[in-house]
Amino acid sequence: MMQIYLNGEATNTTCTNLLELIQELELEGKRFAVEQNEMIIAKSRLAQTPICTEDHIEIIHAVGGG
């Protein structure tokens, strides 16, 4: 287990890469953008992008409706 900062909040996770984190948050298949340590990560790179202790991860997801 490691501590990361998810959307500004200290969070503990056992995920080892960004794709696992997205799956844990049940965002797979939805519209979202991921930023890790102030760098935008392409969806095609999520599985290859490791998560490290103290990483700052921002996940912005689009909400439909009007």
N, CA, C and O atoms as CSV, one atom per row, in Angstrom:
chain,resi,resn,atom,element,x,y,z
A,1,MET,N,N,0.859,-1.184,0.000
A,1,MET,CA,C,0.000,0.000,0.000
A,1,MET,C,C,0.898,1.237,0.000
A,1,MET,O,O,1.901,1.301,0.710
A,2,MET,N,N,0.506,2.216,-0.818
A,2,MET,CA,C,1.263,3.465,-0.860
A,2,MET,C,C,0.303,4.645,-0.814
A,2,MET,O,O,-0.882,4.523,-1.124
A,3,GLN,N,N,0.842,5.777,-0.420
A,3,GLN,CA,C,0.025,6.989,-0.354
A,3,GLN,C,C,0.270,7.827,-1.590
A,3,GLN,O,O,1.410,8.102,-1.964
A,4,ILE,N,N,-0.836,8.232,-2.225
A,4,ILE,CA,C,-0.788,9.158,-3.344
A,4,ILE,C,C,-1.727,10.316,-3.018
A,4,ILE,O,O,-2.456,10.278,-2.027
A,5,TYR,N,N,-1.699,11.334,-3.856
A,5,TYR,CA,C,-2.635,12.440,-3.730
A,5,TYR,C,C,-3.549,12.392,-4.936
A,5,TYR,O,O,-3.120,12.646,-6.062
A,6,LEU,N,N,-4.820,12.063,-4.698
A,6,LEU,CA,C,-5.811,11.934,-5.751
A,6,LEU,C,C,-6.755,13.116,-5.671
A,6,LEU,O,O,-7.501,13.271,-4.704
A,7,ASN,N,N,-6.713,13.950,-6.703
A,7,ASN,CA,C,-7.515,15.176,-6.737
A,7,ASN,C,C,-7.304,16.002,-5.463
A,7,ASN,O,O,-8.252,16.545,-4.896
A,8,GLY,N,N,-6.042,16.084,-5.028
A,8,GLY,CA,C,-5.678,16.917,-3.894
A,8,GLY,C,C,-5.846,16.283,-2.528
A,8,GLY,O,O,-5.516,16.898,-1.514
A,9,GLU,N,N,-6.363,15.045,-2.489
A,9,GLU,CA,C,-6.610,14.375,-1.214
A,9,GLU,C,C,-5.669,13.197,-1.030
A,9,GLU,O,O,-5.507,12.378,-1.935
A,10,ALA,N,N,-5.047,13.110,0.143
A,10,ALA,CA,C,-4.186,11.965,0.444
A,10,ALA,C,C,-5.024,10.697,0.418
A,10,ALA,O,O,-6.058,10.613,1.080
A,11,THR,N,N,-4.571,9.708,-0.351
A,11,THR,CA,C,-5.308,8.466,-0.549
A,11,THR,C,C,-4.334,7.301,-0.522
A,11,THR,O,O,-3.232,7.398,-1.062
A,12,ASN,N,N,-4.730,6.211,0.096
A,12,ASN,CA,C,-3.913,4.999,0.059
A,12,ASN,C,C,-4.420,4.101,-1.054
A,12,ASN,O,O,-5.627,3.961,-1.248
A,13,THR,N,N,-3.485,3.487,-1.793
A,13,THR,CA,C,-3.874,2.617,-2.894
A,13,THR,C,C,-2.915,1.432,-3.004
A,13,THR,O,O,-1.755,1.507,-2.599
A,14,THR,N,N,-3.430,0.345,-3.560
A,14,THR,CA,C,-2.582,-0.797,-3.877
A,14,THR,C,C,-2.386,-0.896,-5.386
A,14,THR,O,O,-1.712,-1.809,-5.864
A,15,CYS,N,N,-2.969,0.034,-6.140
A,15,CYS,CA,C,-2.828,0.037,-7.596
A,15,CYS,C,C,-1.367,0.288,-7.969
A,15,CYS,O,O,-0.667,1.063,-7.318
A,16,THR,N,N,-0.924,-0.386,-9.034
A,16,THR,CA,C,0.465,-0.209,-9.466
A,16,THR,C,C,0.593,0.645,-10.716
A,16,THR,O,O,1.687,1.107,-11.041
A,17,ASN,N,N,-0.523,0.862,-11.426
A,17,ASN,CA,C,-0.478,1.739,-12.594
A,17,ASN,C,C,-1.796,2.508,-12.709
A,17,ASN,O,O,-2.760,2.234,-11.994
A,18,LEU,N,N,-1.810,3.463,-13.615
A,18,LEU,CA,C,-2.977,4.343,-13.726
A,18,LEU,C,C,-4.223,3.603,-14.212
A,18,LEU,O,O,-5.334,3.948,-13.809
A,19,LEU,N,N,-4.062,2.597,-15.068
A,19,LEU,CA,C,-5.233,1.856,-15.536
A,19,LEU,C,C,-5.923,1.148,-14.371
A,19,LEU,O,O,-7.152,1.147,-14.287
A,20,GLU,N,N,-5.148,0.551,-13.477
A,20,GLU,CA,C,-5.743,-0.107,-12.303
A,20,GLU,C,C,-6.509,0.903,-11.450
A,20,GLU,O,O,-7.579,0.593,-10.926
A,21,LEU,N,N,-5.961,2.101,-11.313
A,21,LEU,CA,C,-6.631,3.139,-10.529
A,21,LEU,C,C,-7.953,3.534,-11.181
A,21,LEU,O,O,-8.964,3.679,-10.494
A,22,ILE,N,N,-7.951,3.708,-12.494
A,22,ILE,CA,C,-9.177,4.051,-13.227
A,22,ILE,C,C,-10.225,2.953,-13.044
A,22,ILE,O,O,-11.406,3.243,-12.854
A,23,GLN,N,N,-9.787,1.690,-13.102
A,23,GLN,CA,C,-10.714,0.575,-12.922
A,23,GLN,C,C,-11.264,0.554,-11.496
A,23,GLN,O,O,-12.449,0.293,-11.284
A,24,GLU,N,N,-10.403,0.828,-10.528
A,24,GLU,CA,C,-10.841,0.851,-9.130
A,24,GLU,C,C,-11.881,1.945,-8.899
A,24,GLU,O,O,-12.810,1.772,-8.110
A,25,LEU,N,N,-11.719,3.063,-9.589
A,25,LEU,CA,C,-12.648,4.186,-9.449
A,25,LEU,C,C,-13.879,4.029,-10.347
A,25,LEU,O,O,-14.742,4.906,-10.383
A,26,GLU,N,N,-13.954,2.914,-11.065
A,26,GLU,CA,C,-15.080,2.598,-11.955
A,26,GLU,C,C,-15.299,3.671,-13.015
A,26,GLU,O,O,-16.433,4.052,-13.306
A,27,LEU,N,N,-14.192,4.156,-13.591
A,27,LEU,CA,C,-14.284,5.169,-14.643
A,27,LEU,C,C,-14.004,4.608,-16.026
A,27,LEU,O,O,-14.123,5.324,-17.020
A,28,GLU,N,N,-13.631,3.329,-16.102
A,28,GLU,CA,C,-13.309,2.729,-17.385
A,28,GLU,C,C,-14.511,2.811,-18.319
A,28,GLU,O,O,-15.634,2.487,-17.931
A,29,GLY,N,N,-14.265,3.245,-19.553
A,29,GLY,CA,C,-15.343,3.377,-20.524
A,29,GLY,C,C,-16.047,4.723,-20.462
A,29,GLY,O,O,-16.908,5.013,-21.293
A,30,LYS,N,N,-15.687,5.549,-19.482
A,30,LYS,CA,C,-16.291,6.880,-19.363
A,30,LYS,C,C,-15.323,7.923,-19.911
A,30,LYS,O,O,-14.168,7.624,-20.213
A,31,ARG,N,N,-15.811,9.134,-20.032
A,31,ARG,CA,C,-14.970,10.227,-20.531
A,31,ARG,C,C,-14.228,10.857,-19.364
A,31,ARG,O,O,-14.841,11.374,-18.430
A,32,PHE,N,N,-12.904,10.810,-19.426
A,32,PHE,CA,C,-12.085,11.371,-18.351
A,32,PHE,C,C,-10.715,11.762,-18.888
A,32,PHE,O,O,-10.311,11.336,-19.970
A,33,ALA,N,N,-10.024,12.565,-18.128
A,33,ALA,CA,C,-8.637,12.934,-18.424
A,33,ALA,C,C,-7.831,12.699,-17.158
A,33,ALA,O,O,-8.321,12.913,-16.049
A,34,VAL,N,N,-6.583,12.255,-17.333
A,34,VAL,CA,C,-5.717,11.956,-16.193
A,34,VAL,C,C,-4.457,12.800,-16.274
A,34,VAL,O,O,-3.812,12.892,-17.319
A,35,GLU,N,N,-4.125,13.409,-15.153
A,35,GLU,CA,C,-2.893,14.181,-15.036
A,35,GLU,C,C,-2.093,13.580,-13.882
A,35,GLU,O,O,-2.624,13.384,-12.789
A,36,GLN,N,N,-0.825,13.291,-14.125
A,36,GLN,CA,C,0.055,12.738,-13.092
A,36,GLN,C,C,1.251,13.670,-12.950
A,36,GLN,O,O,2.007,13.877,-13.899
A,37,ASN,N,N,1.412,14.226,-11.760
A,37,ASN,CA,C,2.509,15.151,-11.485
A,37,ASN,C,C,2.600,16.245,-12.547
A,37,ASN,O,O,3.671,16.540,-13.077
A,38,GLU,N,N,1.445,16.832,-12.840
A,38,GLU,CA,C,1.286,17.963,-13.763
A,38,GLU,C,C,1.550,17.620,-15.224
A,38,GLU,O,O,1.804,18.513,-16.032
A,39,MET,N,N,1.492,16.333,-15.571
A,39,MET,CA,C,1.635,15.912,-16.970
A,39,MET,C,C,0.388,15.146,-17.382
A,39,MET,O,O,-0.031,14.220,-16.688
A,40,ILE,N,N,-0.210,15.529,-18.514
A,40,ILE,CA,C,-1.381,14.825,-19.028
A,40,ILE,C,C,-0.923,13.454,-19.543
A,40,ILE,O,O,0.064,13.355,-20.271
A,41,ILE,N,N,-1.641,12.415,-19.162
A,41,ILE,CA,C,-1.318,11.053,-19.585
A,41,ILE,C,C,-2.385,10.582,-20.572
A,41,ILE,O,O,-3.575,10.584,-20.258
A,42,ALA,N,N,-1.951,10.179,-21.767
A,42,ALA,CA,C,-2.892,9.687,-22.786
A,42,ALA,C,C,-3.535,8.387,-22.300
A,42,ALA,O,O,-2.893,7.582,-21.624
A,43,LYS,N,N,-4.810,8.191,-22.650
A,43,LYS,CA,C,-5.501,6.969,-22.230
A,43,LYS,C,C,-4.767,5.725,-22.720
A,43,LYS,O,O,-4.772,4.698,-22.041
A,44,SER,N,N,-4.145,5.804,-23.871
A,44,SER,CA,C,-3.424,4.651,-24.423
A,44,SER,C,C,-2.189,4.292,-23.602
A,44,SER,O,O,-1.627,3.212,-23.779
A,45,ARG,N,N,-1.757,5.189,-22.702
A,45,ARG,CA,C,-0.552,4.970,-21.895
A,45,ARG,C,C,-0.862,4.625,-20.433
A,45,ARG,O,O,0.063,4.443,-19.642
A,46,LEU,N,N,-2.128,4.532,-20.065
A,46,LEU,CA,C,-2.485,4.325,-18.657
A,46,LEU,C,C,-1.896,3.030,-18.095
A,46,LEU,O,O,-1.371,3.027,-16.982
A,47,ALA,N,N,-1.976,1.934,-18.847
A,47,ALA,CA,C,-1.483,0.646,-18.349
A,47,ALA,C,C,0.034,0.636,-18.202
A,47,ALA,O,O,0.573,-0.101,-17.377
A,48,GLN,N,N,0.726,1.452,-18.999
A,48,GLN,CA,C,2.189,1.487,-18.958
A,48,GLN,C,C,2.733,2.550,-18.009
A,48,GLN,O,O,3.947,2.693,-17.868
A,49,THR,N,N,1.839,3.299,-17.356
A,49,THR,CA,C,2.276,4.391,-16.484
A,49,THR,C,C,2.174,3.965,-15.025
A,49,THR,O,O,1.076,3.856,-14.480
A,50,PRO,N,N,3.334,3.721,-14.387
A,50,PRO,CA,C,3.309,3.281,-12.993
A,50,PRO,C,C,2.911,4.398,-12.040
A,50,PRO,O,O,3.097,5.581,-12.324
A,51,ILE,N,N,2.361,3.994,-10.909
A,51,ILE,CA,C,2.046,4.924,-9.829
A,51,ILE,C,C,3.128,4.771,-8.770
A,51,ILE,O,O,3.482,3.656,-8.387
A,52,CYS,N,N,3.650,5.902,-8.299
A,52,CYS,CA,C,4.682,5.883,-7.266
A,52,CYS,C,C,4.169,6.609,-6.017
A,52,CYS,O,O,3.272,7.448,-6.094
A,53,THR,N,N,4.752,6.271,-4.883
A,53,THR,CA,C,4.396,6.937,-3.629
A,53,THR,C,C,4.532,8.443,-3.787
A,53,THR,O,O,5.490,8.932,-4.387
A,54,GLU,N,N,3.566,9.172,-3.245
A,54,GLU,CA,C,3.532,10.635,-3.249
A,54,GLU,C,C,3.180,11.242,-4.607
A,54,GLU,O,O,3.247,12.462,-4.761
A,55,ASP,N,N,2.805,10.421,-5.598
A,55,ASP,CA,C,2.372,10.975,-6.882
A,55,ASP,C,C,1.150,11.854,-6.665
A,55,ASP,O,O,0.314,11.585,-5.802
A,56,HIS,N,N,1.065,12.900,-7.458
A,56,HIS,CA,C,-0.115,13.775,-7.468
A,56,HIS,C,C,-0.887,13.457,-8.737
A,56,HIS,O,O,-0.415,13.712,-9.845
A,57,ILE,N,N,-2.074,12.898,-8.565
A,57,ILE,CA,C,-2.884,12.456,-9.695
A,57,ILE,C,C,-4.212,13.202,-9.666
A,57,ILE,O,O,-4.922,13.212,-8.661
A,58,GLU,N,N,-4.520,13.816,-10.779
A,58,GLU,CA,C,-5.796,14.510,-10.945
A,58,GLU,C,C,-6.585,13.769,-12.001
A,58,GLU,O,O,-6.069,13.496,-13.084
A,59,ILE,N,N,-7.827,13.441,-11.701
A,59,ILE,CA,C,-8.705,12.785,-12.672
A,59,ILE,C,C,-9.940,13.650,-12.831
A,59,ILE,O,O,-10.693,13.886,-11.886
A,60,ILE,N,N,-10.121,14.114,-14.054
A,60,ILE,CA,C,-11.279,14.953,-14.356
A,60,ILE,C,C,-12.182,14.131,-15.260
A,60,ILE,O,O,-11.739,13.657,-16.307
A,61,HIS,N,N,-13.443,13.954,-14.873
A,61,HIS,CA,C,-14.340,13.208,-15.732
A,61,HIS,C,C,-15.544,14.045,-16.096
A,61,HIS,O,O,-16.082,14.805,-15.291
A,62,ALA,N,N,-15.950,13.871,-17.367
A,62,ALA,CA,C,-17.084,14.623,-17.898
A,62,ALA,C,C,-18.374,14.026,-17.381
A,62,ALA,O,O,-18.543,12.808,-17.346
A,63,VAL,N,N,-19.280,14.898,-16.979
A,63,VAL,CA,C,-20.592,14.469,-16.514
A,63,VAL,C,C,-21.621,14.980,-17.500
A,63,VAL,O,O,-21.701,16.180,-17.760
A,64,GLY,N,N,-22.408,14.067,-18.051
A,64,GLY,CA,C,-23.421,14.449,-19.031
A,64,GLY,C,C,-24.640,15.070,-18.376
A,64,GLY,O,O,-24.777,15.074,-17.153
A,65,GLY,N,N,-25.505,15.585,-19.196
A,65,GLY,CA,C,-26.738,16.192,-18.664
A,65,GLY,C,C,-26.788,17.668,-19.003
A,65,GLY,O,O,-25.932,18.187,-19.718
A,66,GLY,N,N,-27.793,18.328,-18.485
A,66,GLY,CA,C,-27.860,19.725,-18.835
A,66,GLY,C,C,-28.927,20.454,-18.146
A,66,GLY,O,O,-29.090,21.656,-18.358
